[in-house]
Amino acid sequence: MPEYFHKKIDARLLRLTEAVVRRLDAEPALRSRLADNVSRWPNRRLRAQWERRLAGPWPVLRAQLLAQTDDGAALRQDAPLGGILPAAERTGIMREFAHDAVPT
């Protein structure tokens, strides 16, 4: 796939992650959902990595998730952020990037 397409996917995922982080900052109790999500993952290695991350301080994980680096982009791809955003907000963000949904 063209590099441009990958950059658009990364931009969409960053935008979703930013929205999730804002919500987690505003409602810290929601952070328990991250651990709930991870607990259901069948991949033991990935689950263990995320359990370690979640055991650390939120400001560190927050910064890693929002880092506009290759490492940040990689981390966002397997982040356990499902179920945090209301459906309408998630759909709105997805619509912002709908024109970039197909590689050219």
Beta strands, then each sheet from edge to edge (+ up, - down):
end
